[in-house]
C-alpha cells in the first residue's frame, strides 16, 4: 500500500467520530420520530400544537450561554494537552455564565406564566419548561466539554440513553397524564442522562469564575453562536407565526413537517459538528483553498446528490403512515412534503456554515443570513394574512431555505474572491438532482389524485423516483463529481487487518 493510501490519525478520528456521533443522532431522531408520531395521536391536534410551541423554548434557551460554550469547545481543543489550569478556568467560567443566564430566563418564563392570560396547559407548560431548560443547560454544558475533548463516544452513549428514556417515559406518561406526562418525560429523561454523563467525566464546578474571561468568551463565542441562532430562527419562525395567526390546532397539524425536517437534517448536522471541531484543532496549517474544496464544495455536492434519497423515502412513506395511523392529521401531508423538499437547500447550507466557522466569519455571515429570516417573515406574514393554507406556508418557509443557501454560498465565494461563473456552475449542478426530485414528486401527486390504494400509489411513486434518479446518481459517482467515503473505509479495514 502506498504512503498516501494509509489513513492518517486525523482521518481515523474524524471517520470514527462521525460514525459514532451520526449513528447516535440518527437513533435519537428515529426514536424522536416514533415518539413524535404517537404523541400527536395521543394528544390530538390542539394539545400537540401547544406542545410544539412550548418545545420552541428549549431551543432558544440553549443559547443562554451567550456564546461562552461555543468558545469553550474550541479552547478545549487548543488547551487540552497544554494547560489544565487555564482550561479549568474556561470551563468553570462558562458554566457560571450559563447557569446565571438560564436562571434569569427561567424566572422570566415563570413570571410570564403567572401574569399573562394563558390556558392552564400553556401556563403549567411554561413552569415545566423553566425547570427543563435549567436541566438541559447543565446537560448541554457537560456534553460540550466532552465534545471539546473529542469524546464523541460518551456523547453518543448519553444521547442514546436520553432519547430511549424519553421514548419509554413519553409513551407511558402521555397515556396517564396527557400533555403534562409529555413534559414530565422530557424533564426526567434529561435528568437521568445528565446523571450518567456526570459519572463519566470530571465535574466542572462554578467556583473559579473569572468575569474578565467571561466577557472575553462572550466576545469570542457570540459570533460563533450568531449564525446558529439565525438558522434556528429560520426553522422555527413558521411555527410561531402559524400559532399566532391560526391557533394551536393549526400548529399541531403543521408541526408534523418540522419533525420530519429535523430527522432529515440529522446526517449533515452531525457531520458538521464533528468536522468543525476537528478543523479548529488540527487543520489550520492547510491552505484555505484546500479546506474550501474538501469541506464545503465536496460536502455540498454529496448532500445535493444523497439527501434527495432521504427526502423521497419520507415524502412517499408519509401519506401511508398518516392515512393508516394518524387520520386526524391528514391535512399535514402536503405541507410536510413541500417543507421536506424545500429543506433540501437547508442541508446544502451546512457545509457552507463549516467553512464560515473555520475562517471566523460568523458575525458577518449572520448579518447576511438575517436577510433570509426577513424573507421568511415577509412571505409568511403575507401568506398567513391572505390564506389559512398550510401548504402555502410550507412553500413560503422553503423559499427562505433557498435564500439562506444562496446568500451564504455567495458570501463565501465572494470572500475567497472566486469568479461568479464558478459559483453559478456549482449552484446549477446542485439543481440537477433537485429538479429530478421535483419532477418525480409532481408525478406522485398525479398518482395520488387517481384515488388508488394509498400504499400502491406511493410504492409506484417511489419506483418512478428511483428509475429517474439512480442513473443520475450513478453518473455523478462514476465521473468522480461526488465521492463516497468507501476508500477510507477500506483503508481502515486494511490497517486493522
C-alpha positions in Angstrom: 0.0 0.0 0.0 1.4 3.4 -0.9 2.1 6.1 1.6 -0.8 8.2 0.5 -3.2 5.3 0.9 -2.6 5.0 4.6 -5.3 6.9 6.6 -3.9 9.5 8.9 -4.8 9.6 12.6 -6.9 12.7 11.8 -8.8 10.7 9.2 -9.4 7.8 11.5 -10.5 10.1 14.3 -12.8 12.1 12.0 -14.3 8.9 10.5 -14.8 7.2 13.8 -16.3 10.3 15.5 -18.7 11.0 12.6 -19.9 7.3 12.6 -20.5 7.3 16.3 -22.0 10.7 16.5 -24.1 10.4 13.4 -25.3 6.9 14.4 -26.4 8.1 17.9 -28.1 11.2 16.4 -29.8 9.1 13.8 -31.0 6.8 16.6 -32.1 9.8 18.5 -34.1 11.2 15.6 -35.6 7.8 14.7 -36.9 7.4 18.3 -37.9 11.1 18.2 -39.8 10.4 15.0 -41.6 7.4 16.6 -42.3 9.5 19.7 -43.5 12.4 17.6 -46.0 10.2 15.7 -47.6 8.5 18.7 -47.5 11.8 20.6 -49.9 13.7 18.3 -52.1 10.7 18.1 -52.5 10.6 21.8 -52.7 14.4 22.4 -54.7 15.4 19.4 -54.0 18.4 17.1 -54.7 21.2 19.6 -52.7 19.9 22.6 -50.0 18.8 20.2 -49.9 22.4 18.9 -49.4 23.6 22.4 -46.6 21.0 22.9 -44.9 22.1 19.7 -45.0 25.8 20.7 -43.6 25.0 24.2 -40.8 22.9 22.6 -39.5 26.0 20.8 -38.5 27.4 24.2 -35.6 24.9 25.0 -34.1 25.6 21.6 -33.7 29.3 22.3 -32.9 28.7 25.9 -29.9 26.7 24.7 -28.3 30.0 23.6 -28.4 31.3 27.2 -24.6 30.6 27.4 -24.2 33.8 25.3 -21.6 32.2 23.2 -19.3 31.1 26.0 -19.9 27.4 25.4 -19.1 27.8 21.7 -15.8 29.5 22.6 -15.1 26.9 25.3 -15.4 23.9 22.9 -12.6 25.3 20.7 -10.5 26.3 23.7 -10.7 22.8 25.0 -9.3 21.5 21.7 -6.5 24.1 21.9 -5.6 23.7 25.6 -6.4 20.1 26.4 -2.8 19.0 26.3 -1.1 22.3 27.2 -2.5 24.0 30.3 -5.1 22.2 32.5 -5.4 25.1 35.0 -6.3 27.6 32.2 -8.7 25.0 30.8 -10.5 24.6 34.1 -10.9 28.4 34.3 -12.5 28.4 30.9 -15.0 25.6 31.7 -15.9 26.9 35.1 -16.5 30.4 33.8 -18.6 29.1 31.0 -20.7 27.1 33.5 -21.3 30.2 35.7 -22.4 32.3 32.7 -24.7 29.6 31.5 -26.4 29.0 34.9 -26.9 32.7 35.7 -28.4 33.4 32.3 -30.6 30.3 32.3 -31.8 31.2 35.8 -32.8 34.7 34.7 -34.6 33.2 31.7 -36.4 30.6 33.8 -37.6 33.4 36.2 -38.9 35.5 33.3 -40.8 32.5 31.9 -42.4 31.7 35.3 -43.3 35.4 35.7 -45.0 35.5 32.3 -46.9 32.3 33.1 -48.2 33.9 36.3 -49.2 37.3 34.9 -50.4 36.5 31.3 -53.9 35.2 30.5 -53.0 31.7 29.3 -54.7 28.4 29.1 -53.9 26.0 32.0 -51.9 23.8 29.7 -49.7 26.7 28.5 -49.3 28.1 32.0 -48.2 24.8 33.6 -46.2 24.0 30.5 -44.1 27.2 30.9 -43.5 26.3 34.6 -42.3 22.8 33.5 -40.1 24.3 30.8 -38.5 26.7 33.3 -37.2 23.6 35.1 -36.4 21.7 31.9 -34.2 24.4 30.4 -32.1 24.5 33.6 -31.5 20.8 33.5 -30.8 21.0 29.8 -28.3 23.8 30.3 -26.3 21.5 32.5 -26.6 18.6 30.1 -25.5 20.6 27.1 -22.6 22.2 29.0 -21.1 18.9 30.1 -21.8 17.4 26.7 -19.9 20.4 25.1 -17.0 19.6 27.4 -17.0 16.0 26.2 -17.1 17.2 22.5 -14.3 19.6 23.1 -12.1 16.6 24.3 -13.3 14.7 21.1 -15.1 12.2 23.4 -17.9 11.8 20.9 -18.4 8.1 22.1 -19.5 9.3 25.5 -21.8 11.9 23.9 -23.2 9.2 21.7 -23.9 6.9 24.6 -25.6 9.7 26.6 -27.7 10.6 23.6 -28.9 7.0 23.3 -29.8 6.8 27.0 -31.6 10.2 27.0 -33.8 9.5 24.0 -34.5 5.9 24.8 -35.8 7.1 28.2 -37.7 9.9 26.6 -39.4 7.4 24.3 -40.3 4.9 27.1 -41.4 7.6 29.6 -43.2 9.6 26.9 -45.3 6.7 25.8 -46.2 5.7 29.3 -46.7 9.1 30.8 -48.8 10.6 28.0 -51.2 7.7 28.4 -51.5 8.5 32.1 -51.4 12.3 32.2 -51.6 13.7 28.6 -49.6 16.9 27.9 -48.3 17.0 31.5 -47.0 13.5 31.1 -45.1 14.5 27.9 -43.4 17.3 29.8 -42.6 15.1 32.8 -41.0 12.5 30.4 -38.9 15.3 28.8 -37.6 16.5 32.2 -37.0 13.1 33.8 -35.1 11.7 30.8 -32.9 14.8 30.7 -32.2 14.5 34.5 -31.2 10.8 34.3 -29.0 11.2 31.3 -27.3 14.2 33.0 -26.5 12.0 36.0 -25.0 9.3 33.7 -22.9 12.0 32.0 -21.6 13.4 35.3 -20.5 9.9 36.4 -18.2 9.6 33.3 -16.5 13.0 33.3 -14.8 15.3 35.8 -17.4 17.7 37.1 -16.6 21.4 36.5 -17.9 23.4 39.5 -18.7 27.1 39.2 -16.1 28.0 41.9 -13.5 29.7 39.8 -15.4 32.0 37.5 -13.5 35.0 36.1 -15.6 37.9 34.8 -13.0 39.4 32.5 -12.6 36.0 31.0 -16.4 35.7 30.7 -16.6 38.9 28.8 -13.8 37.6 26.5 -15.6 34.3 25.9 -18.8 36.1 25.1 -16.9 38.3 22.7 -15.3 35.3 21.1 -18.3 32.9 21.2 -21.2 35.1 20.4 -20.3 35.4 16.7 -20.0 31.6 16.5 -23.4 31.4 18.1 -25.0 34.1 16.0 -25.2 32.0 12.8 -26.7 29.1 14.7 -29.3 31.5 16.2 -30.3 32.7 12.7 -30.6 29.2 11.5 -32.8 28.2 14.5 -35.0 31.2 13.9 -35.4 30.3 10.3 -36.5 26.8 11.2 -39.0 28.0 13.9 -40.4 31.3 12.7 -43.1 29.5 10.7 -44.3 27.6 13.7 -44.6 30.8 15.8 -46.4 32.7 13.1 -48.8 29.8 12.4 -49.7 29.6 16.1 -50.1 33.4 16.2 -52.3 33.6 13.1 -54.2 30.3 13.0 -54.0 29.0 16.6 -52.7 25.9 18.4 -54.7 23.3 16.4 -53.3 24.5 13.0 -49.8 24.5 14.5 -50.4 20.9 15.6 -51.2 19.9 12.0 -48.2 21.9 10.6 -45.7 20.7 13.2 -45.5 17.3 11.6 -43.5 18.9 8.9 -40.9 20.3 11.3 -40.4 16.9 12.9 -39.6 15.3 9.6 -37.2 18.1 8.6 -35.4 17.6 12.0 -34.9 14.0 11.2 -33.7 14.7 7.6 -31.0 17.2 8.5 -29.6 14.9 11.2 -26.8 13.5 8.9 -25.4 16.7 7.6 -25.9 18.4 11.0 -24.0 15.6 12.9 -21.1 15.5 10.4 -20.8 19.3 10.5 -20.4 19.3 14.3 -17.6 16.7 14.2 -15.7 18.2 11.2 -15.9 21.7 12.6 -14.3 20.6 15.9 -11.5 18.8 14.1 -10.9 21.7 11.7 -10.4 24.1 14.6 -8.0 21.7 16.3 -5.8 20.3 13.5 -6.3 21.8 10.1 -5.2 25.4 10.5 -1.9 24.7 8.7 -3.7 23.7 5.5 -4.4 26.3 2.7 -7.8 27.9 2.8 -8.4 26.7 -0.8 -7.9 23.1 0.2 -10.3 23.5 3.1 -12.9 25.1 0.8 -12.7 22.2 -1.6 -12.6 19.4 1.0 -15.2 20.6 3.5 -17.5 22.9 1.5 -17.6 22.1 -2.2 -17.4 18.3 -1.8 -19.8 18.5 1.1 -22.4 20.4 -0.9 -22.2 18.0 -3.8 -22.5 15.0 -1.5 -25.6 16.4 0.2 -27.1 17.5 -3.1 -27.0 14.0 -4.5 -27.8 11.9 -1.5 -30.3 14.0 0.5 -32.9 13.6 -2.2 -33.0 9.8 -1.5 -33.8 10.6 2.2 -36.4 13.2 1.1 -38.1 10.8 -1.3 -38.4 8.0 1.3 -40.0 10.4 3.8 -42.3 12.0 1.2 -43.7 8.7 -0.1 -43.9 6.9 3.3 -45.6 9.8 5.0 -49.1 9.6 3.3 -49.3 5.9 4.1 -48.3 6.4 7.7 -50.7 9.3 8.3 -53.6 7.7 6.5 -53.3 4.4 8.4 -52.3 5.7 11.9 -53.0 9.4 12.2 -56.1 10.2 10.1 -56.8 13.3 12.2 -53.6 14.8 10.7 -54.3 14.2 7.0 -54.0 17.9 6.4 -50.4 17.7 7.4 -49.3 15.5 4.4 -48.9 18.2 1.7 -47.3 20.9 3.9 -44.8 18.3 5.3 -43.9 17.0 1.9 -43.2 20.5 0.5 -41.3 21.6 3.5 -39.1 18.5 3.2 -38.4 19.3 -0.4 -37.6 22.9 0.4 -35.2 21.7 3.3 -33.0 20.3 0.6 -31.4 23.7 0.4 -31.2 23.9 4.2 -28.9 20.8 4.1 -26.8 22.4 1.4 -26.1 25.3 3.7 -24.5 23.1 6.4 -21.1 22.6 4.6 -21.1 26.3 3.9 -21.5 27.1 7.6 -18.5 24.9 8.3 -16.2 26.9 6.1 -17.5 30.1 7.6 -16.7 28.9 11.1 -13.2 27.8 10.1 -12.5 31.3 8.8 -14.2 33.0 11.8 -16.6 34.9 9.5 -19.7 34.1 11.6 -20.6 37.6 12.6 -20.7 39.0 9.1 -22.3 35.8 7.8 -25.0 36.0 10.4 -25.9 39.5 9.2 -26.1 38.2 5.6 -28.2 35.2 6.8 -30.6 37.6 8.6 -31.8 38.6 5.1 -33.3 35.0 4.8 -35.1 35.5 8.1 -36.5 38.7 6.8 -37.6 36.9 3.6 -39.3 34.2 5.7 -41.2 36.8 7.9 -42.4 38.8 4.9 -43.5 35.7 2.9 -45.1 34.0 5.9 -47.0 37.1 7.1 -48.3 37.7 3.6 -49.3 34.1 3.2 -51.0 33.8 6.6 -52.8 37.1 6.2 -54.3 36.1 2.9 -54.8 32.4 3.4 -55.0 29.7 6.0 -53.5 27.1 3.6 -50.7 25.4 5.4 -49.2 24.1 2.1 -48.6 27.8 1.1 -47.0 28.3 4.5 -44.6 25.4 3.8 -43.7 26.8 0.4 -43.0 30.2 1.9 -40.7 28.7 4.5 -39.0 26.6 1.8 -38.2 29.8 -0.2 -36.4 31.2 2.9 -34.2 28.0 3.0 -33.3 28.7 -0.7 -32.4 32.2 0.2 -30.2 31.1 3.1 -28.2 28.7 0.9 -27.7 31.2 -1.9 -26.8 34.1 0.5 -24.2 32.1 2.5 -22.7 30.4 -0.6 -22.3 33.7 -2.4 -20.8 35.2 0.8 -18.1 32.6 0.9 -17.3 32.7 -2.8 -17.1 36.5 -2.6 -14.7 36.3 0.5 -12.5 33.9 -1.4 -12.6 36.2 -4.4 -13.7 33.4 -6.7 -15.4 34.2 -10.0 -19.2 34.4 -10.2 -19.2 31.8 -13.0 -17.7 29.2 -10.6 -20.4 30.0 -8.1 -23.1 29.8 -10.7 -21.7 26.5 -12.0 -21.8 24.8 -8.6 -25.3 26.1 -7.9 -26.7 24.9 -11.2 -25.1 21.4 -10.7 -26.9 21.2 -7.3 -30.2 22.0 -9.0 -29.9 18.9 -11.3 -30.7 16.3 -8.6 -33.3 18.8 -7.1 -35.1 19.1 -10.4 -35.4 15.3 -10.7 -36.8 15.2 -7.1 -39.4 17.8 -8.0 -40.4 16.1 -11.3 -40.9 12.7 -9.6 -42.9 14.3 -6.7 -45.2 16.1 -9.2 -45.8 12.8 -10.9 -46.6 11.2 -7.5 -49.2 13.9 -6.8 -51.0 12.9 -10.1 -50.9 9.2 -9.0 -52.4 10.1 -5.6 -55.2 12.0 -7.4 -56.3 8.8 -9.1 -57.6 7.5 -5.8 -55.7 4.3 -6.0 -55.0 2.4 -2.7 -52.5 4.7 -0.9 -49.8 2.1 -0.5 -49.9 1.2 -4.2 -49.7 4.8 -5.4 -46.8 5.6 -3.0 -44.9 2.5 -4.0 -45.3 3.4 -7.6 -44.2 6.9 -6.8 -41.0 5.6 -5.1 -40.3 3.3 -8.1 -40.6 6.2 -10.6 -38.3 8.3 -8.5 -35.7 5.6 -8.4 -35.9 5.0 -12.2 -35.3 8.7 -12.8 -32.8 9.3 -10.0 -30.5 6.3 -9.8 -28.9 6.8 -13.3 -28.2 10.4 -12.3 -26.6 9.3 -9.1 -24.6 6.6 -10.8 -23.3 9.0 -13.4 -22.2 11.6 -10.7 -20.4 8.9 -8.7 -18.8 7.2 -11.8 -17.5 10.6 -13.1 -16.0 11.4 -9.7 -18.2 14.5 -9.3 -19.2 13.2 -5.9 -17.2 10.7 -3.8 -18.5 8.2 -1.3 -16.1 7.5 1.6 -15.7 3.8 0.8 -12.0 4.2 0.1 -11.4 5.4 3.6 -13.5 2.5 5.0 -11.3 0.1 3.0 -8.2 1.7 4.3 -9.3 1.4 7.9 -10.1 -2.3 7.4 -6.7 -2.9 5.8 -4.9 -1.0 8.6 -6.7 -3.0 11.3 -6.1 -6.3 9.5 
